[in-house]
Amino acid sequence: MEYNPHRDQYWDEAALSADMQQAFDICNGCRLCYNLCPSFPALFQIVESYDDDAAQVKPAEMDLVADLCFQCKLCYMKCPYIPPHRFDLDFPRLMLRSKAIRAKKNGISRTDRFLGNPEQVGKMGQLAPGIANWSVRNTGLRRLMERIYGIDHRRHLPRFAPVRFTDWVKRHQPAQTPPMDEVDVVLFSTCTVEYHEPGIGQAALEVLRHNGIRAIVPPGQVCCGMPALDGGDIDGALARARSNVELLAPYARAGKPILALQPTCALLLKQDYPTLVESEEAKLIASKTKDVTEYLAEAMRRGKLKKEFQSSPGEVTYHLSCHTKAQGLKRAAKDLLEAIDGCDVEMVERCAGIDGTWGLKAAYYDESIKVSAKLTERFQERHATHACSDCALAGLQIETVTDKEPVHPVEILARSYGLLGGGAS
């Protein structure tokens, strides 16, 4: 099967149809993923309607299954047929290929073009964040937004910060870029932190500084490219990936860890940049990229993090996001939080059903809420505890259902150190 957009076979519709039929046949015979995303129940039902003959599945039915995949990556972790198996099955990437071919053939939809350009949305919101935040809470305007852009009016949307993260960095760090030998780590801040949640970046910088780790936020970063990929915009994703590789390559060559502040971005840099960019620099960046919780947990295990905390958050309900699990980081944030005296962590390993842009769309909102039901139910049951997630999009899902906004683990760590105003509440 072909997953590289630089190869002609990737764009061949007949080749895609054959690969989809093979994948449908494999998945229908295996069914380990029956209880994951909505793609699989739909796939099984379709193939069963043809007496288990996947070769009869029609193109529109293949499109339906692809559109129900929201790239949580859980099936890839469970699948026994992933590369290097001879079946060479990477279901999420195959579904992205389907969307890319349709986008190239039919054009990118208005919804996907809007959601696939978070920099533009962020810059628009930053022009007047107060008005922008009022508009995303106004029912009438949200219904209008749903009609125009296909974003469900019931979905809680990210608020725009009054100050962009990079603007905050400019005011709090030296104007001159320090020499490479004075840099320990590099932050890949992500669109979420840049426009909506600068507190995550501030907390990360403060925690690193408090522990004697010298961090830099290189100017000129752009979106990792995942929102564009979600909508089939391969060119948009490639352009962003190439730009980030060019920016980050000098630091990777110097051996500096690149710390991504959101798990989806970390996963993309680690797993997809080598394929998207096809360069030694991209491979090197992938090898040097770490999720910020991954890096801090490793530092803690080596005894490199201080354990003198001024306060404790007490009970924390922590959501382990799918893209954190896909990086193999099942315990990183939990270990960090439990290093705080008196911190009792309950970890919830359930999908939020909002990965990428899928859960924002009106067409999938109800299905998204259904997927996340077991996750949000647990947060409702533990409403009095501190809510925590390393994924801001997953946090939106939790907030939509429970009206409680989760914070990132690094924010709890910073508050417990007394770096962000004291208490962890």
C-alpha positions as CSV (number, residue, x, y, z in Angstrom):
1,M,0.0,0.0,0.0
2,E,1.2,3.5,-0.8
3,Y,1.3,6.3,1.9
4,N,3.9,8.7,0.3
5,P,2.3,11.7,-1.5
6,H,5.5,12.2,-3.5
7,R,4.9,9.0,-5.4
8,D,2.6,8.8,-8.5
9,Q,0.8,5.7,-7.2
10,Y,-0.4,7.6,-4.1
11,W,-2.6,9.7,-6.4
12,D,-3.8,6.9,-8.7
13,E,-7.5,6.4,-8.0
14,A,-7.5,2.8,-9.2
15,A,-4.6,2.0,-7.0
16,L,-6.3,3.6,-4.0
17,S,-9.5,1.6,-4.7
18,A,-7.5,-1.6,-4.7
19,D,-5.7,-0.7,-1.5
20,M,-9.0,0.3,0.2
21,Q,-10.6,-3.0,-0.8
22,Q,-7.6,-4.9,0.6
23,A,-7.7,-2.9,3.8
24,F,-11.5,-3.5,4.1
25,D,-11.0,-7.3,3.7
26,I,-8.2,-7.4,6.3
27,C,-10.1,-5.3,8.8
28,N,-13.4,-7.2,8.3
29,G,-11.6,-10.5,8.9
30,C,-9.7,-9.2,12.0
31,R,-12.1,-6.9,13.8
32,L,-9.8,-6.0,16.7
33,C,-10.8,-2.4,16.2
34,Y,-14.6,-3.0,16.4
35,N,-14.9,-0.6,19.4
36,L,-12.8,2.2,18.3
37,C,-13.7,5.0,15.9
38,P,-17.0,5.0,13.8
39,S,-15.1,4.0,10.7
40,F,-15.0,0.3,11.7
41,P,-18.6,-0.4,12.5
42,A,-19.5,1.3,9.2
43,L,-16.8,-0.7,7.4
44,F,-18.1,-4.0,8.8
45,Q,-21.7,-3.2,8.0
46,I,-20.8,-2.3,4.4
47,V,-18.7,-5.4,3.8
48,E,-21.3,-7.7,5.4
49,S,-23.9,-6.3,3.0
50,Y,-21.9,-7.8,0.2
51,D,-21.6,-11.2,1.9
52,D,-18.1,-10.3,3.2
53,D,-16.8,-9.6,-0.3
54,A,-14.8,-6.4,0.0
55,A,-14.2,-6.3,-3.7
56,Q,-17.8,-5.2,-4.2
57,V,-17.6,-2.1,-2.0
58,K,-18.5,1.0,-3.9
59,P,-16.4,4.2,-4.0
60,A,-19.0,6.2,-2.2
61,E,-19.0,3.6,0.6
62,M,-15.2,3.8,0.8
63,D,-15.4,7.6,1.1
64,L,-17.9,7.2,4.0
65,V,-15.5,5.0,6.0
66,A,-12.6,7.4,5.3
67,D,-14.6,10.4,6.4
68,L,-15.5,8.7,9.7
69,C,-11.8,8.3,10.5
70,F,-10.6,11.1,12.7
71,Q,-6.9,10.1,13.0
72,C,-6.9,9.0,16.6
73,K,-4.2,6.4,15.7
74,L,-5.6,3.9,18.2
75,C,-6.2,1.3,15.5
76,Y,-2.6,1.6,14.4
77,M,-1.4,0.8,17.9
78,K,-3.7,-2.3,18.0
79,C,-3.3,-3.5,14.5
80,P,-1.2,-6.7,13.9
81,Y,-0.8,-5.9,10.2
82,I,1.1,-2.6,10.3
83,P,4.4,-2.2,8.4
84,P,6.7,-4.2,8.2
85,H,4.0,-6.9,8.0
86,R,3.5,-8.1,4.4
87,F,-0.1,-6.6,4.5
88,D,1.6,-3.2,5.1
89,L,-1.6,-1.8,6.6
90,D,-1.6,1.8,8.0
91,F,-5.4,2.5,8.2
92,P,-5.2,6.1,9.3
93,R,-2.7,7.1,6.5
94,L,-4.8,5.2,3.9
95,M,-7.9,7.2,5.0
96,L,-5.9,10.5,4.7
97,R,-4.8,9.4,1.2
98,S,-8.5,8.9,0.2
99,K,-9.3,12.5,1.5
100,A,-6.3,13.9,-0.4
101,I,-7.2,12.4,-3.7
102,R,-10.8,13.6,-3.4
103,A,-9.6,17.1,-2.4
104,K,-7.3,17.2,-5.4
105,K,-10.1,16.0,-7.7
106,N,-13.0,18.0,-6.3
107,G,-11.3,20.9,-4.5
108,I,-11.0,21.5,-0.8
109,S,-14.3,22.2,0.9
110,R,-14.9,25.6,2.5
111,T,-15.0,23.9,5.9
112,D,-11.7,22.1,5.5
113,R,-10.0,25.2,4.0
114,F,-11.1,27.3,7.0
115,L,-10.2,24.7,9.6
116,G,-7.0,23.8,7.8
117,N,-5.5,27.3,8.2
118,P,-5.3,27.9,12.0
119,E,-2.7,30.7,11.5
120,Q,-5.2,32.8,9.5
121,V,-8.0,32.1,12.0
122,G,-5.6,33.0,14.9
123,K,-4.4,36.2,13.3
124,M,-8.0,37.2,12.6
125,G,-9.0,36.6,16.2
126,Q,-6.0,38.5,17.5
127,L,-7.1,41.7,15.8
128,A,-9.8,42.1,18.4
129,P,-9.8,39.1,20.8
130,G,-12.6,40.5,23.0
131,I,-15.0,40.7,20.1
132,A,-13.8,37.4,18.7
133,N,-14.4,35.7,22.0
134,W,-17.8,37.3,22.3
135,S,-18.7,36.1,18.8
136,V,-17.8,32.4,19.5
137,R,-20.2,32.5,22.5
138,N,-23.1,34.2,20.6
139,T,-25.7,31.7,19.6
140,G,-26.9,33.6,16.6
141,L,-23.4,34.1,15.2
142,R,-22.5,30.5,15.9
143,R,-25.5,29.3,13.9
144,L,-24.4,31.6,11.1
145,M,-20.9,30.2,11.4
146,E,-22.3,26.7,11.2
147,R,-24.1,27.5,7.9
148,I,-21.1,29.1,6.4
149,Y,-18.2,27.0,7.7
150,G,-19.8,23.9,8.9
151,I,-18.6,24.2,12.5
152,D,-21.2,23.0,14.9
153,H,-22.8,25.8,16.9
154,R,-22.9,23.6,20.1
155,R,-19.1,23.0,20.1
156,H,-17.1,25.1,22.5
157,L,-14.3,26.8,20.5
158,P,-10.9,27.9,21.7
159,R,-10.8,31.4,23.1
160,F,-8.4,33.9,21.6
161,A,-5.7,35.1,24.1
162,P,-5.2,38.8,24.5
163,V,-1.5,38.4,23.8
164,R,0.1,36.0,21.4
165,F,2.6,33.6,22.9
166,T,5.5,34.8,20.7
167,D,4.7,38.4,21.7
168,W,4.9,37.4,25.3
169,V,8.2,35.7,24.6
170,K,9.7,38.8,23.0
171,R,8.9,40.8,26.2
172,H,10.4,38.2,28.5
173,Q,13.4,36.9,26.7
174,P,16.5,38.6,25.3
175,A,16.1,40.2,22.0
176,Q,19.2,38.6,20.6
177,T,19.2,34.9,19.8
178,P,21.6,33.2,22.2
179,P,24.6,31.3,20.8
180,M,23.8,27.6,20.1
181,D,26.0,26.5,23.1
182,E,23.8,28.5,25.4
183,V,20.6,26.7,24.3
184,D,19.5,23.4,25.9
185,V,16.1,22.8,24.3
186,V,13.9,24.4,21.6
187,L,10.1,24.8,22.0
188,F,7.8,24.1,19.1
189,S,5.0,26.2,20.4
190,T,2.1,25.1,18.1
191,C,-0.9,27.2,16.9
192,T,-2.9,26.3,20.0
193,V,-0.4,27.8,22.3
194,E,0.4,30.7,20.0
195,Y,-3.1,32.0,19.6
196,H,-5.3,30.4,22.3
197,E,-3.4,28.9,25.2
198,P,-0.2,30.9,25.8
199,G,-0.2,29.9,29.4
200,I,1.0,26.5,28.4
201,G,4.0,27.9,26.8
202,Q,4.6,30.3,29.6
203,A,4.4,27.5,32.1
204,A,6.8,25.3,30.1
205,L,9.4,28.1,29.9
206,E,9.1,28.8,33.6
207,V,9.4,25.2,34.6
208,L,12.4,24.7,32.4
209,R,14.1,27.9,33.7
210,H,13.3,26.9,37.3
211,N,15.2,23.7,36.7
212,G,18.2,25.3,35.0
213,I,17.2,24.2,31.5
214,R,17.8,27.0,28.9
215,A,15.0,27.1,26.3
216,I,14.5,29.1,23.2
217,V,11.4,29.7,21.1
218,P,12.6,30.3,17.5
219,P,10.6,33.0,15.7
220,G,8.9,32.0,12.4
221,Q,7.3,28.8,13.4
222,V,4.1,27.8,11.5
223,C,1.4,25.3,12.0
224,C,2.6,21.7,12.1
225,G,0.3,20.9,9.1
226,M,-2.1,18.4,10.7
227,P,-5.2,20.5,10.2
228,A,-4.4,20.8,6.5
229,L,-3.9,17.0,6.3
230,D,-7.2,16.4,7.9
231,G,-8.9,18.2,5.0
232,G,-6.9,16.5,2.3
233,D,-4.7,19.6,1.7
234,I,-1.4,17.9,1.0
235,D,0.2,21.0,-0.5
236,G,-0.7,23.1,2.5
237,A,0.7,20.5,4.9
238,L,3.9,20.1,2.8
239,A,4.5,23.8,2.7
240,R,4.2,24.1,6.5
241,A,6.3,21.0,7.1
242,R,9.1,22.3,4.9
243,S,9.1,25.7,6.6
244,N,9.3,24.2,10.0
245,V,12.1,21.8,8.9
246,E,14.2,24.7,7.6
247,L,13.7,26.6,10.8
248,L,14.4,23.7,13.2
249,A,17.2,21.9,11.3
250,P,20.1,23.9,12.7
251,Y,19.0,23.1,16.3
252,A,18.5,19.4,15.5
253,R,21.9,19.3,13.9
254,A,23.3,20.8,17.1
255,G,21.7,18.0,19.0
256,K,19.1,20.1,20.8
257,P,15.8,18.4,21.8
258,I,12.7,20.0,20.1
259,L,9.9,20.1,22.6
260,A,6.4,20.2,21.2
261,L,3.7,21.6,23.5
262,Q,0.8,19.6,22.0
263,P,0.8,15.9,21.4
264,T,-0.7,16.0,17.9
265,C,2.1,18.3,16.7
266,A,4.8,16.1,18.4
267,L,3.3,13.0,16.7
268,L,3.3,14.7,13.3
269,L,6.9,15.9,13.6
270,K,8.0,12.5,14.8
271,Q,6.1,10.2,12.4
272,D,5.1,12.2,9.4
273,Y,7.7,14.8,8.6
274,P,10.3,12.3,7.3
275,T,7.7,11.2,4.7
276,L,6.2,14.6,3.9
277,V,9.6,16.4,3.5
278,E,11.8,13.5,2.5
279,S,15.1,14.9,3.7
280,E,17.8,14.0,6.2
281,E,17.0,17.1,8.1
282,A,13.4,16.0,8.5
283,K,14.5,12.6,9.8
284,L,16.9,14.3,12.2
285,I,14.1,16.6,13.5
286,A,11.9,13.6,14.0
287,S,14.5,11.9,16.1
288,K,15.1,15.0,18.2
289,T,11.4,15.8,18.8
290,K,9.8,15.1,22.2
291,D,6.5,15.9,23.7
292,V,7.2,18.4,26.5
293,T,5.8,16.0,29.1
294,E,8.1,13.2,27.7
295,Y,11.2,15.4,28.1
296,L,10.3,16.6,31.6
297,A,9.4,13.0,32.8
298,E,12.8,11.8,31.5
299,A,14.5,14.6,33.3
300,M,12.7,13.8,36.5
301,R,13.7,10.1,36.3
302,R,17.3,11.2,35.9
303,G,17.0,13.4,39.0
304,K,17.2,16.6,37.0
305,L,14.0,18.2,38.2
306,K,13.5,19.9,41.5
307,K,11.0,18.4,43.9
308,E,10.6,21.3,46.3
309,F,7.0,22.3,45.6
310,Q,5.1,25.1,47.4
311,S,1.6,23.6,47.0
312,S,-0.2,20.6,45.7
313,P,-3.2,20.4,43.4
314,G,-4.6,17.5,45.5
315,E,-6.8,15.2,43.3
316,V,-6.3,15.4,39.6
317,T,-8.3,13.7,36.9
318,Y,-5.9,13.4,34.0
319,H,-7.0,12.6,30.4
320,L,-4.3,10.6,28.5
321,S,-4.9,11.7,24.9
322,C,-4.8,9.3,21.9
323,H,-1.9,11.1,20.3
324,T,0.0,10.9,23.6
325,K,-0.6,7.2,23.7
326,A,0.5,6.9,20.0
327,Q,3.9,8.3,21.1
328,G,4.2,5.6,23.7
329,L,3.9,8.1,26.6
330,K,1.4,6.3,28.8
331,R,2.9,7.4,32.1
332,A,4.9,10.6,31.4
333,A,2.4,13.2,32.6
334,K,1.1,10.9,35.4
335,D,4.6,10.4,36.7
336,L,5.3,14.1,36.6
337,L,2.1,15.0,38.5
338,E,2.6,12.2,41.1
339,A,6.0,13.6,41.9
340,I,4.2,16.5,43.6
341,D,3.6,15.7,47.2
342,G,-0.1,15.1,47.9
343,C,-1.1,14.9,44.3
344,D,-3.5,12.0,43.6
345,V,-3.9,11.3,39.9
346,E,-6.7,9.3,38.3
347,M,-5.8,8.7,34.6
348,V,-8.6,8.3,32.1
349,E,-7.7,6.4,29.0
350,R,-10.6,7.2,26.7
351,C,-10.8,8.8,23.3
352,A,-12.1,12.4,23.1
353,G,-13.5,11.9,19.7
354,I,-12.3,15.3,18.5
355,D,-8.8,14.6,17.0
356,G,-7.8,17.2,14.5
357,T,-10.7,19.1,13.0
358,W,-13.2,16.2,12.7
359,G,-15.1,16.8,16.0
360,L,-15.5,20.5,15.2
361,K,-17.7,19.8,12.2
362,A,-21.5,19.8,12.4
363,A,-21.6,16.7,10.3
364,Y,-19.8,14.7,13.0
365,Y,-20.6,16.6,16.2
366,D,-23.1,14.1,17.6
367,E,-20.9,11.1,16.7
368,S,-18.0,12.9,18.4
369,I,-19.9,13.4,21.6
370,K,-20.9,9.7,21.5
371,V,-17.3,8.6,21.1
372,S,-16.2,10.6,24.1
373,A,-19.1,9.6,26.3
374,K,-17.1,7.4,28.7
375,L,-14.4,10.0,29.0
376,T,-16.6,13.0,29.7
377,E,-18.8,10.9,32.1
378,R,-15.8,10.2,34.3
379,F,-14.9,13.9,34.3
380,Q,-18.4,14.7,35.3
381,E,-18.3,12.2,38.2
382,R,-15.0,13.8,39.4
383,H,-16.1,17.4,38.8
384,A,-14.6,18.6,42.1
385,T,-11.1,17.5,41.1
386,H,-8.6,19.4,39.0
387,A,-9.2,18.5,35.3
388,C,-6.1,18.0,33.2
389,S,-5.3,17.0,29.7
390,D,-2.1,17.4,27.6
391,C,-4.3,17.9,24.5
392,A,-6.1,21.2,24.2
393,L,-8.6,19.8,21.6
394,A,-9.5,17.0,23.9
395,G,-9.9,19.7,26.6
396,L,-12.5,21.3,24.4
397,Q,-14.5,18.1,24.3
398,I,-14.3,17.8,28.1
399,E,-15.2,21.5,28.5
400,T,-18.1,21.2,26.0
401,V,-19.8,18.5,28.1
402,T,-18.7,19.4,31.7
403,D,-18.2,23.2,31.5
404,K,-14.9,22.6,33.2
405,E,-11.7,23.6,31.3
406,P,-8.8,21.2,31.8
407,V,-5.3,22.6,32.1
408,H,-2.0,21.1,30.7
409,P,0.1,19.0,33.1
410,V,3.0,21.6,32.8
411,E,0.7,24.3,34.1
412,I,-0.1,22.3,37.2
413,L,3.6,21.7,37.6
414,A,4.4,25.4,37.3
415,R,1.7,26.4,39.8
416,S,2.9,23.8,42.3
417,Y,6.4,25.2,42.0
418,G,4.9,28.6,42.8
419,L,5.9,30.0,39.4
420,L,2.5,31.2,38.2
421,G,0.9,32.9,41.1
422,G,1.1,30.2,43.8
423,G,-1.6,27.5,44.1
424,A,-2.5,24.9,41.6
425,S,-6.2,25.6,41.5
